[in-house]
Each structure stands twice: as structure tokens, then as C-alpha cells.
Amino acid sequence: MESLSGKTAVVTGAGSGMGRAFAERFGRAGMNVVLADVEAPKLDETVAALTAAGVPAIGVVTDVTDGAAVDRLRDAAIERFGRVHVLCNNAGVAGSGPSGGNFVNEAEWRWVLEVNLWGVIHGHRAFLPHLVGHGDGHIVNTASMAGHFPGHSAYSASKWAVVAITEGLFHDPRLRAAGVGVSCLCPGWVDTAIADSARNRPEWAAPERGVEPTPMEEAMVAYVRDQLRSGMAPGAVADLVHDAILANRFWIFTDMQMVAALRPRLDAVLAAENPPQLGPGV
Ligand SMILES: NC(=O)c1ccc[n+]([C@@H]2O[C@H](COP(=O)([O-])OP(=O)(O)OC[C@H]3O[C@@H](n4cnc5c(N)ncnc54)[C@H](O)[C@@H]3O)[C@@H](O)[C@H]2O)c1
């Protein structure tokens, strides 16, 4: 897109962390902002702060796992501002529930895939016809470096899938013809509330009673919290997203050292060798 001022952005997961920072950054760029989140109090607080700063903003409580709710989000945005130009499919949760040593915790896998993958799929279904219809648009999907590092986890599976479908979308002839841009955001560690995702865990995905975390899981949770605390500020990621939309750049990486750490895996794939052990992704 050549300019953002006066245009409209929809951001999911906008009540906290990166989503909130995107909304603030778009507001500073002169955009109207439609904020969506499942956590109503945080959403209200963020909308109030933006409105107080003079940004035309509305909040729409939205659970991105619910396709009809994502349709209502699109309708509310169009009703208030006429058109949507930028869509950030950003809402996400990190599954870190205890497995009790089982290979798969089914409730956790369903929840994480519903939010992180189906949330993006619903966003595509609900918004892409509108963006393609008017042609002045850009979509940013928040994946993760976990979408590049292998991992036997729901989070990893969800983020690999988001990378794959976002890259596929980049080549979609309908978006190309209409001039709609696509970016895939793959952050490294960012200082947000993602480690406390369980605050939004619905009843249907409640962890099984009596299942305890393994010592390895406990150590992993502590490691993740530590890395997040020393991670990048969400506002710095928002600057990268803002710039990528204007430059029509597909990849948005925040940590090029992590990207470089992928090389042994890519080399092994090219040589059809067994995969080397890599450090943990995000
Ligand atoms: N923080 C990191 O280090 C990091 C790294 C890579 C990728 N990510 C990704 O960044 C995105 C944003 O996460 P964050 O780090 O800002 O964490 P965060 O927890 O601060 O923000 C996530 C937001 O998503 C919302 N949300 C959760 N479930 C939802 C649902 N069903 N419907 C709508 N909203 C929902 C939460 O209420 C919250 O406001 C996520 O997709 C996450 O996977 C984060």
C-alpha cells in the first residue's frame, strides 16, 4: 500500500501485547482502527486509550475461533468506516498445559489450533473477498519463528500451517491481480502476556484434571517466561509491521540470528539427510 492515512485497519488480539501495539502504531499513522479481542476489559481499556489520543477506534468483542463472530467483526468495521484496508490476523495462544507425559493432550491441541490456525482461516474467508473487491489492501498474519523450527506441539503445528497458507496466499492470482499485499510476521521473543494464554482458555478446552506437568515441561515454561521478559518491545515489532505494509514486504522477521539458526535444517533437507537438532523456536 502506498499510504495508510485515513484508511482502516482491523487487528485481532488487539487487547494486549503485539496486537495492541499494532493498533497504536496504525493510529499514529492516521488510520481508523477496529480492535478485536476475546478479553473484553482489556479491549475496552485499549479502545479508550486510543480514542483519548484522538484515534477513530472501535472495539468488537470477538472470539476468532467462531467464524460467525469474525463475520460480525467485518460487518461492524465496514458499517463504521466503510472499508477495511489492513487486516492483522494476530490473536494467538501458547499452549503450555501439562501433558502428564502423554504425547498428545487432545484438548490443548484443539484449542491452540482453533485459535492460532482457524482464527486465521476465518479471517481469510471473512475479509479476503472484501479486500480483493476494492483492491487497496494488505493482510498480515502473525505466525512465529515456531513456524520454521520443528516441534511436536500444537503451537508449532499451528504456526507452520500459518506460514504455509500465508505464503500460498502471497502467490494467489486473485490477490495479485487486485494488488492486495500479504505479509507473514514471524517474531522471535517479544515481551508480551503470551505465557499467560491460559487466562483465555475456554471450558471446552480445560486441561484434564489430575494431569501434572512433567519436569521437562516445567523447565520449558520457566525458560520461555525468561526469554519473553528479555524479548523485543511490542512497539518495535509494530514499527516493522507498519513499514512492511508500506514496502509490500512478505517476511517480517524480528530476530535474524534465529533465522540464521535454521540453516542446518535447510541444508539437511536439501541433502535429504536426517534432521539436526536445532535450538527451540518461539
Ligand atoms: N510474544 C512472543 O514472543 C511471540 C512470538 C512469536 C509469535 N507470537 C504470536 O504473536 C501473537 C500475539 O501474541 P502476543 O505475544 O502479543 O500475546 P498476548 O497474550 O499479549 O496477546 C494475544 C491476544 O490474543 C487474544 N486472544 C486469545 N485468544 C483469542 C481468541 N480466541 N479470540 C480473539 N482473541 C484472542 C488475547 O486476549 C490477547 O489479547 C500470537 O499469535 C502469538 O502466537 C508471539
The ligand as a Gaussian input file, in Angstrom:
#p B3LYP/6-31G(d) Opt

LIG

0 1
 N        5.341000     -12.975000      22.370000
 C        6.118000     -13.685000      21.578000
 O        7.311000     -13.910000      21.876000
 C        5.580000     -14.222000      20.289000
 C        6.499000     -14.773000      19.376000
 C        6.036000     -15.251000      18.167000
 C        4.694000     -15.171000      17.846000
 N        3.807000     -14.642000      18.745000
 C        2.412000     -14.534000      18.334000
 O        2.008000     -13.189000      18.429000
 C        0.575000     -13.114000      18.522000
 C        0.176000     -12.112000      19.580000
 O        0.532000     -12.629000      20.853000
 P        1.253000     -11.757000      21.992000
 O        2.620000     -12.289000      22.124000
 O        1.035000     -10.318000      21.760000
 O        0.461000     -12.290000      23.289000
 P       -0.692000     -11.616000      24.191000
 O       -1.202000     -12.724000      25.043000
 O       -0.172000     -10.409000      24.861000
 O       -1.785000     -11.196000      23.124000
 C       -2.610000     -12.149000      22.477000
 C       -4.026000     -11.600000      22.398000
 O       -4.875000     -12.558000      21.729000
 C       -6.109000     -12.583000      22.435000
 N       -6.830000     -13.851000      22.199000
 C       -6.560000     -15.078000      22.722000
 N       -7.485000     -15.954000      22.312000
 C       -8.337000     -15.288000      21.495000
 C       -9.483000     -15.657000      20.760000
 N       -9.968000     -16.914000      20.782000
 N      -10.124000     -14.703000      20.020000
 C       -9.649000     -13.433000      19.998000
 N       -8.582000     -13.015000      20.690000
 C       -7.930000     -13.943000      21.425000
 C       -5.728000     -12.402000      23.892000
 O       -6.839000     -11.994000      24.694000
 C       -4.629000     -11.356000      23.788000
 O       -5.160000     -10.046000      23.863000
 C        0.114000     -14.547000      18.767000
 O       -0.379000     -15.088000      17.548000
 C        1.385000     -15.265000      19.178000
 O        1.344000     -16.639000      18.905000
 C        4.229000     -14.185000      19.954000

